[in-house]
Amino acid sequence: MKKRILLTSFDICLKYQLSNSSDDLLLELTKLDLIPDDLSFLRQLPVDVQLASTQVMEKINAI
């Protein structure tokens, strides 16, 4: 089984925030042409443990 890496980030949680630095970093990484095939991204997860966990598990099963 080939190992895969999933990088995640959360959405902003406070109304005055314009962005989340970890999500900004993932956005910049997606712009690179050097991303290996075994690297996946799941950006702007909801700041809710149940919802985020569900989305992460769905993505893990998909990759």
PyMOL Python script that loads the backbone (N, CA, C, O; Angstrom):
from pymol import cmd

cmd.read_pdbstr("""\
ATOM      1  N   MET A   1       0.850  -1.187   0.000  1.00  0.00           N
ATOM      2  CA  MET A   1       0.000   0.000   0.000  1.00  0.00           C
ATOM      3  C   MET A   1       0.893   1.247   0.000  1.00  0.00           C
ATOM      4  O   MET A   1       1.780   1.395   0.840  1.00  0.00           O
ATOM      5  N   LYS A   2       0.639   2.119  -0.942  1.00  0.00           N
ATOM      6  CA  LYS A   2       1.405   3.349  -1.050  1.00  0.00           C
ATOM      7  C   LYS A   2       0.963   4.336   0.028  1.00  0.00           C
ATOM      8  O   LYS A   2      -0.230   4.530   0.263  1.00  0.00           O
ATOM      9  N   LYS A   3       1.941   4.948   0.672  1.00  0.00           N
ATOM     10  CA  LYS A   3       1.611   5.943   1.696  1.00  0.00           C
ATOM     11  C   LYS A   3       1.180   7.236   1.023  1.00  0.00           C
ATOM     12  O   LYS A   3       1.745   7.655   0.013  1.00  0.00           O
ATOM     13  N   ARG A   4       0.175   7.849   1.606  1.00  0.00           N
ATOM     14  CA  ARG A   4      -0.344   9.121   1.125  1.00  0.00           C
ATOM     15  C   ARG A   4      -0.284  10.122   2.272  1.00  0.00           C
ATOM     16  O   ARG A   4      -0.347   9.745   3.442  1.00  0.00           O
ATOM     17  N   ILE A   5      -0.164  11.381   1.931  1.00  0.00           N
ATOM     18  CA  ILE A   5      -0.125  12.450   2.926  1.00  0.00           C
ATOM     19  C   ILE A   5      -1.297  13.389   2.658  1.00  0.00           C
ATOM     20  O   ILE A   5      -1.522  13.821   1.528  1.00  0.00           O
ATOM     21  N   LEU A   6      -2.030  13.690   3.713  1.00  0.00           N
ATOM     22  CA  LEU A   6      -3.156  14.615   3.622  1.00  0.00           C
ATOM     23  C   LEU A   6      -2.851  15.825   4.493  1.00  0.00           C
ATOM     24  O   LEU A   6      -2.697  15.703   5.708  1.00  0.00           O
ATOM     25  N   LEU A   7      -2.764  16.989   3.867  1.00  0.00           N
ATOM     26  CA  LEU A   7      -2.552  18.238   4.594  1.00  0.00           C
ATOM     27  C   LEU A   7      -3.892  18.944   4.722  1.00  0.00           C
ATOM     28  O   LEU A   7      -4.634  19.068   3.748  1.00  0.00           O
ATOM     29  N   THR A   8      -4.194  19.399   5.916  1.00  0.00           N
ATOM     30  CA  THR A   8      -5.489  20.025   6.171  1.00  0.00           C
ATOM     31  C   THR A   8      -5.318  21.427   6.747  1.00  0.00           C
ATOM     32  O   THR A   8      -4.273  21.767   7.304  1.00  0.00           O
ATOM     33  N   SER A   9      -6.354  22.219   6.603  1.00  0.00           N
ATOM     34  CA  SER A   9      -6.398  23.526   7.247  1.00  0.00           C
ATOM     35  C   SER A   9      -7.843  23.813   7.629  1.00  0.00           C
ATOM     36  O   SER A   9      -8.778  23.233   7.077  1.00  0.00           O
ATOM     37  N   PHE A  10      -8.000  24.702   8.567  1.00  0.00           N
ATOM     38  CA  PHE A  10      -9.332  25.085   9.022  1.00  0.00           C
ATOM     39  C   PHE A  10      -9.744  26.424   8.430  1.00  0.00           C
ATOM     40  O   PHE A  10      -8.908  27.237   8.035  1.00  0.00           O
ATOM     41  N   ASP A  11     -11.022  26.627   8.381  1.00  0.00           N
ATOM     42  CA  ASP A  11     -11.591  27.899   7.971  1.00  0.00           C
ATOM     43  C   ASP A  11     -11.347  28.906   9.094  1.00  0.00           C
ATOM     44  O   ASP A  11     -10.944  28.531  10.195  1.00  0.00           O
ATOM     45  N   ILE A  12     -11.589  30.167   8.814  1.00  0.00           N
ATOM     46  CA  ILE A  12     -11.463  31.171   9.872  1.00  0.00           C
ATOM     47  C   ILE A  12     -12.540  30.929  10.925  1.00  0.00           C
ATOM     48  O   ILE A  12     -13.615  30.409  10.626  1.00  0.00           O
ATOM     49  N   CYS A  13     -12.235  31.311  12.153  1.00  0.00           N
ATOM     50  CA  CYS A  13     -13.217  31.063  13.213  1.00  0.00           C
ATOM     51  C   CYS A  13     -13.754  32.355  13.830  1.00  0.00           C
ATOM     52  O   CYS A  13     -14.737  32.327  14.570  1.00  0.00           O
ATOM     53  N   LEU A  14     -13.124  33.462  13.534  1.00  0.00           N
ATOM     54  CA  LEU A  14     -13.593  34.741  14.057  1.00  0.00           C
ATOM     55  C   LEU A  14     -13.933  35.666  12.892  1.00  0.00           C
ATOM     56  O   LEU A  14     -13.221  35.689  11.888  1.00  0.00           O
ATOM     57  N   LYS A  15     -14.999  36.417  13.022  1.00  0.00           N
ATOM     58  CA  LYS A  15     -15.500  37.230  11.915  1.00  0.00           C
ATOM     59  C   LYS A  15     -14.499  38.271  11.424  1.00  0.00           C
ATOM     60  O   LYS A  15     -14.516  38.633  10.248  1.00  0.00           O
ATOM     61  N   TYR A  16     -13.636  38.753  12.302  1.00  0.00           N
ATOM     62  CA  TYR A  16     -12.698  39.791  11.891  1.00  0.00           C
ATOM     63  C   TYR A  16     -11.458  39.232  11.192  1.00  0.00           C
ATOM     64  O   TYR A  16     -10.656  39.994  10.651  1.00  0.00           O
ATOM     65  N   GLN A  17     -11.299  37.926  11.199  1.00  0.00           N
ATOM     66  CA  GLN A  17     -10.149  37.326  10.523  1.00  0.00           C
ATOM     67  C   GLN A  17     -10.376  37.327   9.014  1.00  0.00           C
ATOM     68  O   GLN A  17     -11.448  36.966   8.530  1.00  0.00           O
ATOM     69  N   LEU A  18      -9.358  37.733   8.294  1.00  0.00           N
ATOM     70  CA  LEU A  18      -9.452  37.730   6.837  1.00  0.00           C
ATOM     71  C   LEU A  18      -9.016  36.400   6.254  1.00  0.00           C
ATOM     72  O   LEU A  18      -9.476  35.996   5.186  1.00  0.00           O
ATOM     73  N   SER A  19      -8.121  35.720   6.968  1.00  0.00           N
ATOM     74  CA  SER A  19      -7.655  34.423   6.481  1.00  0.00           C
ATOM     75  C   SER A  19      -7.031  33.649   7.632  1.00  0.00           C
ATOM     76  O   SER A  19      -6.854  34.161   8.738  1.00  0.00           O
ATOM     77  N   ASN A  20      -6.705  32.400   7.332  1.00  0.00           N
ATOM     78  CA  ASN A  20      -6.051  31.515   8.289  1.00  0.00           C
ATOM     79  C   ASN A  20      -4.667  31.237   7.715  1.00  0.00           C
ATOM     80  O   ASN A  20      -4.555  30.812   6.566  1.00  0.00           O
ATOM     81  N   SER A  21      -3.620  31.465   8.485  1.00  0.00           N
ATOM     82  CA  SER A  21      -2.261  31.344   7.947  1.00  0.00           C
ATOM     83  C   SER A  21      -1.949  29.935   7.445  1.00  0.00           C
ATOM     84  O   SER A  21      -1.232  29.785   6.455  1.00  0.00           O
ATOM     85  N   SER A  22      -2.467  28.910   8.100  1.00  0.00           N
ATOM     86  CA  SER A  22      -2.203  27.549   7.616  1.00  0.00           C
ATOM     87  C   SER A  22      -2.911  27.315   6.281  1.00  0.00           C
ATOM     88  O   SER A  22      -2.377  26.627   5.411  1.00  0.00           O
ATOM     89  N   ASP A  23      -4.094  27.875   6.116  1.00  0.00           N
ATOM     90  CA  ASP A  23      -4.796  27.750   4.845  1.00  0.00           C
ATOM     91  C   ASP A  23      -4.095  28.562   3.759  1.00  0.00           C
ATOM     92  O   ASP A  23      -4.028  28.138   2.606  1.00  0.00           O
ATOM     93  N   ASP A  24      -3.578  29.719   4.129  1.00  0.00           N
ATOM     94  CA  ASP A  24      -2.819  30.529   3.173  1.00  0.00           C
ATOM     95  C   ASP A  24      -1.605  29.756   2.667  1.00  0.00           C
ATOM     96  O   ASP A  24      -1.283  29.806   1.480  1.00  0.00           O
ATOM     97  N   LEU A  25      -0.940  29.051   3.560  1.00  0.00           N
ATOM     98  CA  LEU A  25       0.222  28.250   3.183  1.00  0.00           C
ATOM     99  C   LEU A  25      -0.175  27.119   2.230  1.00  0.00           C
ATOM    100  O   LEU A  25       0.501  26.883   1.229  1.00  0.00           O
ATOM    101  N   LEU A  26      -1.263  26.425   2.539  1.00  0.00           N
ATOM    102  CA  LEU A  26      -1.722  25.357   1.650  1.00  0.00           C
ATOM    103  C   LEU A  26      -2.103  25.909   0.276  1.00  0.00           C
ATOM    104  O   LEU A  26      -1.846  25.272  -0.745  1.00  0.00           O
ATOM    105  N   LEU A  27      -2.703  27.068   0.254  1.00  0.00           N
ATOM    106  CA  LEU A  27      -3.055  27.693  -1.021  1.00  0.00           C
ATOM    107  C   LEU A  27      -1.806  27.932  -1.856  1.00  0.00           C
ATOM    108  O   LEU A  27      -1.793  27.655  -3.056  1.00  0.00           O
ATOM    109  N   GLU A  28      -0.763  28.444  -1.227  1.00  0.00           N
ATOM    110  CA  GLU A  28       0.484  28.682  -1.953  1.00  0.00           C
ATOM    111  C   GLU A  28       1.108  27.374  -2.424  1.00  0.00           C
ATOM    112  O   GLU A  28       1.669  27.316  -3.519  1.00  0.00           O
ATOM    113  N   LEU A  29       1.019  26.338  -1.621  1.00  0.00           N
ATOM    114  CA  LEU A  29       1.559  25.038  -2.029  1.00  0.00           C
ATOM    115  C   LEU A  29       0.833  24.481  -3.248  1.00  0.00           C
ATOM    116  O   LEU A  29       1.454  23.865  -4.114  1.00  0.00           O
ATOM    117  N   THR A  30      -0.471  24.695  -3.318  1.00  0.00           N
ATOM    118  CA  THR A  30      -1.235  24.170  -4.457  1.00  0.00           C
ATOM    119  C   THR A  30      -0.841  24.852  -5.767  1.00  0.00           C
ATOM    120  O   THR A  30      -1.099  24.317  -6.845  1.00  0.00           O
ATOM    121  N   LYS A  31      -0.230  26.005  -5.681  1.00  0.00           N
ATOM    122  CA  LYS A  31       0.190  26.733  -6.880  1.00  0.00           C
ATOM    123  C   LYS A  31       1.496  26.197  -7.460  1.00  0.00           C
ATOM    124  O   LYS A  31       1.850  26.520  -8.594  1.00  0.00           O
ATOM    125  N   LEU A  32       2.205  25.388  -6.696  1.00  0.00           N
ATOM    126  CA  LEU A  32       3.487  24.857  -7.153  1.00  0.00           C
ATOM    127  C   LEU A  32       3.288  23.701  -8.125  1.00  0.00           C
ATOM    128  O   LEU A  32       2.340  22.926  -8.004  1.00  0.00           O
ATOM    129  N   ASP A  33       4.171  23.602  -9.062  1.00  0.00           N
ATOM    130  CA  ASP A  33       4.122  22.497 -10.021  1.00  0.00           C
ATOM    131  C   ASP A  33       4.870  21.272  -9.518  1.00  0.00           C
ATOM    132  O   ASP A  33       4.920  20.254 -10.209  1.00  0.00           O
ATOM    133  N   LEU A  34       5.443  21.352  -8.343  1.00  0.00           N
ATOM    134  CA  LEU A  34       6.295  20.281  -7.830  1.00  0.00           C
ATOM    135  C   LEU A  34       5.599  19.388  -6.814  1.00  0.00           C
ATOM    136  O   LEU A  34       6.270  18.654  -6.087  1.00  0.00           O
ATOM    137  N   ILE A  35       4.293  19.430  -6.744  1.00  0.00           N
ATOM    138  CA  ILE A  35       3.562  18.658  -5.739  1.00  0.00           C
ATOM    139  C   ILE A  35       3.540  17.184  -6.141  1.00  0.00           C
ATOM    140  O   ILE A  35       3.095  16.849  -7.239  1.00  0.00           O
ATOM    141  N   PRO A  36       4.013  16.310  -5.267  1.00  0.00           N
ATOM    142  CA  PRO A  36       3.984  14.880  -5.594  1.00  0.00           C
ATOM    143  C   PRO A  36       2.550  14.339  -5.611  1.00  0.00           C
ATOM    144  O   PRO A  36       1.653  14.902  -4.983  1.00  0.00           O
ATOM    145  N   ASP A  37       2.356  13.251  -6.332  1.00  0.00           N
ATOM    146  CA  ASP A  37       1.023  12.650  -6.461  1.00  0.00           C
ATOM    147  C   ASP A  37       0.476  12.109  -5.147  1.00  0.00           C
ATOM    148  O   ASP A  37      -0.738  11.979  -4.986  1.00  0.00           O
ATOM    149  N   ASP A  38       1.367  11.793  -4.205  1.00  0.00           N
ATOM    150  CA  ASP A  38       0.908  11.209  -2.943  1.00  0.00           C
ATOM    151  C   ASP A  38       0.556  12.269  -1.899  1.00  0.00           C
ATOM    152  O   ASP A  38       0.332  11.941  -0.734  1.00  0.00           O
ATOM    153  N   LEU A  39       0.508  13.536  -2.311  1.00  0.00           N
ATOM    154  CA  LEU A  39       0.179  14.635  -1.408  1.00  0.00           C
ATOM    155  C   LEU A  39      -1.196  15.185  -1.776  1.00  0.00           C
ATOM    156  O   LEU A  39      -1.433  15.583  -2.917  1.00  0.00           O
ATOM    157  N   SER A  40      -2.099  15.203  -0.794  1.00  0.00           N
ATOM    158  CA  SER A  40      -3.459  15.711  -1.009  1.00  0.00           C
ATOM    159  C   SER A  40      -3.742  16.842  -0.031  1.00  0.00           C
ATOM    160  O   SER A  40      -3.123  16.947   1.028  1.00  0.00           O
ATOM    161  N   PHE A  41      -4.684  17.674  -0.411  1.00  0.00           N
ATOM    162  CA  PHE A  41      -5.058  18.821   0.413  1.00  0.00           C
ATOM    163  C   PHE A  41      -6.550  18.783   0.728  1.00  0.00           C
ATOM    164  O   PHE A  41      -7.367  18.353  -0.086  1.00  0.00           O
ATOM    165  N   LEU A  42      -6.873  19.238   1.913  1.00  0.00           N
ATOM    166  CA  LEU A  42      -8.266  19.439   2.310  1.00  0.00           C
ATOM    167  C   LEU A  42      -8.288  20.759   3.068  1.00  0.00           C
ATOM    168  O   LEU A  42      -7.932  20.833   4.244  1.00  0.00           O
ATOM    169  N   ARG A  43      -8.717  21.796   2.360  1.00  0.00           N
ATOM    170  CA  ARG A  43      -8.626  23.148   2.904  1.00  0.00           C
ATOM    171  C   ARG A  43      -9.957  23.623   3.481  1.00  0.00           C
ATOM    172  O   ARG A  43     -11.032  23.147   3.117  1.00  0.00           O
ATOM    173  N   GLN A  44      -9.836  24.581   4.395  1.00  0.00           N
ATOM    174  CA  GLN A  44     -10.965  25.301   4.976  1.00  0.00           C
ATOM    175  C   GLN A  44     -11.994  24.387   5.618  1.00  0.00           C
ATOM    176  O   GLN A  44     -13.197  24.517   5.393  1.00  0.00           O
ATOM    177  N   LEU A  45     -11.494  23.462   6.420  1.00  0.00           N
ATOM    178  CA  LEU A  45     -12.401  22.605   7.191  1.00  0.00           C
ATOM    179  C   LEU A  45     -13.209  23.459   8.157  1.00  0.00           C
ATOM    180  O   LEU A  45     -12.707  24.466   8.657  1.00  0.00           O
ATOM    181  N   PRO A  46     -14.442  23.076   8.425  1.00  0.00           N
ATOM    182  CA  PRO A  46     -15.235  23.839   9.394  1.00  0.00           C
ATOM    183  C   PRO A  46     -14.627  23.722  10.790  1.00  0.00           C
ATOM    184  O   PRO A  46     -14.058  22.694  11.155  1.00  0.00           O
ATOM    185  N   VAL A  47     -14.760  24.780  11.545  1.00  0.00           N
ATOM    186  CA  VAL A  47     -14.235  24.789  12.911  1.00  0.00           C
ATOM    187  C   VAL A  47     -15.280  24.131  13.814  1.00  0.00           C
ATOM    188  O   VAL A  47     -15.880  24.764  14.682  1.00  0.00           O
ATOM    189  N   ASP A  48     -15.465  22.862  13.573  1.00  0.00           N
ATOM    190  CA  ASP A  48     -16.419  22.032  14.300  1.00  0.00           C
ATOM    191  C   ASP A  48     -15.868  20.611  14.246  1.00  0.00           C
ATOM    192  O   ASP A  48     -15.714  20.043  13.165  1.00  0.00           O
ATOM    193  N   VAL A  49     -15.576  20.043  15.398  1.00  0.00           N
ATOM    194  CA  VAL A  49     -14.891  18.748  15.457  1.00  0.00           C
ATOM    195  C   VAL A  49     -15.642  17.667  14.696  1.00  0.00           C
ATOM    196  O   VAL A  49     -15.031  16.923  13.929  1.00  0.00           O
ATOM    197  N   GLN A  50     -16.933  17.565  14.884  1.00  0.00           N
ATOM    198  CA  GLN A  50     -17.711  16.516  14.221  1.00  0.00           C
ATOM    199  C   GLN A  50     -17.713  16.678  12.702  1.00  0.00           C
ATOM    200  O   GLN A  50     -17.456  15.725  11.966  1.00  0.00           O
ATOM    201  N   LEU A  51     -18.002  17.883  12.248  1.00  0.00           N
ATOM    202  CA  LEU A  51     -18.047  18.126  10.803  1.00  0.00           C
ATOM    203  C   LEU A  51     -16.676  17.945  10.162  1.00  0.00           C
ATOM    204  O   LEU A  51     -16.550  17.321   9.109  1.00  0.00           O
ATOM    205  N   ALA A  52     -15.655  18.494  10.803  1.00  0.00           N
ATOM    206  CA  ALA A  52     -14.299  18.379  10.264  1.00  0.00           C
ATOM    207  C   ALA A  52     -13.856  16.923  10.225  1.00  0.00           C
ATOM    208  O   ALA A  52     -13.274  16.478   9.236  1.00  0.00           O
ATOM    209  N   SER A  53     -14.126  16.185  11.285  1.00  0.00           N
ATOM    210  CA  SER A  53     -13.745  14.767  11.333  1.00  0.00           C
ATOM    211  C   SER A  53     -14.414  13.977  10.221  1.00  0.00           C
ATOM    212  O   SER A  53     -13.785  13.129   9.589  1.00  0.00           O
ATOM    213  N   THR A  54     -15.681  14.254   9.984  1.00  0.00           N
ATOM    214  CA  THR A  54     -16.411  13.561   8.925  1.00  0.00           C
ATOM    215  C   THR A  54     -15.789  13.852   7.564  1.00  0.00           C
ATOM    216  O   THR A  54     -15.592  12.943   6.756  1.00  0.00           O
ATOM    217  N   GLN A  55     -15.483  15.113   7.317  1.00  0.00           N
ATOM    218  CA  GLN A  55     -14.894  15.479   6.030  1.00  0.00           C
ATOM    219  C   GLN A  55     -13.509  14.857   5.843  1.00  0.00           C
ATOM    220  O   GLN A  55     -13.170  14.407   4.749  1.00  0.00           O
ATOM    221  N   VAL A  56     -12.717  14.832   6.906  1.00  0.00           N
ATOM    222  CA  VAL A  56     -11.379  14.238   6.828  1.00  0.00           C
ATOM    223  C   VAL A  56     -11.482  12.743   6.551  1.00  0.00           C
ATOM    224  O   VAL A  56     -10.749  12.217   5.714  1.00  0.00           O
ATOM    225  N   MET A  57     -12.373  12.061   7.236  1.00  0.00           N
ATOM    226  CA  MET A  57     -12.530  10.619   7.018  1.00  0.00           C
ATOM    227  C   MET A  57     -13.010  10.326   5.592  1.00  0.00           C
ATOM    228  O   MET A  57     -12.565   9.360   4.974  1.00  0.00           O
ATOM    229  N   GLU A  58     -13.906  11.149   5.078  1.00  0.00           N
ATOM    230  CA  GLU A  58     -14.371  10.968   3.699  1.00  0.00           C
ATOM    231  C   GLU A  58     -13.226  11.149   2.708  1.00  0.00           C
ATOM    232  O   GLU A  58     -13.106  10.396   1.741  1.00  0.00           O
ATOM    233  N   LYS A  59     -12.388  12.151   2.956  1.00  0.00           N
ATOM    234  CA  LYS A  59     -11.244  12.395   2.070  1.00  0.00           C
ATOM    235  C   LYS A  59     -10.240  11.246   2.154  1.00  0.00           C
ATOM    236  O   LYS A  59      -9.714  10.803   1.133  1.00  0.00           O
ATOM    237  N   ILE A  60      -9.976  10.767   3.362  1.00  0.00           N
ATOM    238  CA  ILE A  60      -9.047   9.643   3.536  1.00  0.00           C
ATOM    239  C   ILE A  60      -9.550   8.428   2.767  1.00  0.00           C
ATOM    240  O   ILE A  60      -8.769   7.750   2.100  1.00  0.00           O
ATOM    241  N   ASN A  61     -10.832   8.153   2.853  1.00  0.00           N
ATOM    242  CA  ASN A  61     -11.402   7.012   2.128  1.00  0.00           C
ATOM    243  C   ASN A  61     -11.343   7.212   0.617  1.00  0.00           C
ATOM    244  O   ASN A  61     -11.229   6.248  -0.140  1.00  0.00           O
ATOM    245  N   ALA A  62     -11.421   8.462   0.185  1.00  0.00           N
ATOM    246  CA  ALA A  62     -11.404   8.750  -1.248  1.00  0.00           C
ATOM    247  C   ALA A  62     -10.006   8.625  -1.859  1.00  0.00           C
ATOM    248  O   ALA A  62      -9.853   8.279  -3.030  1.00  0.00           O
ATOM    249  N   ILE A  63      -9.003   8.911  -1.046  1.00  0.00           N
ATOM    250  CA  ILE A  63      -7.642   8.842  -1.599  1.00  0.00           C
ATOM    251  C   ILE A  63      -7.049   7.481  -1.328  1.00  0.00           C
ATOM    252  O   ILE A  63      -5.910   7.216  -1.712  1.00  0.00           O
TER     253      ILE A  63
END
""", "prot")
cmd.dss("prot")
cmd.show_as("cartoon", "prot")
cmd.util.cbc("prot")
cmd.orient("prot")
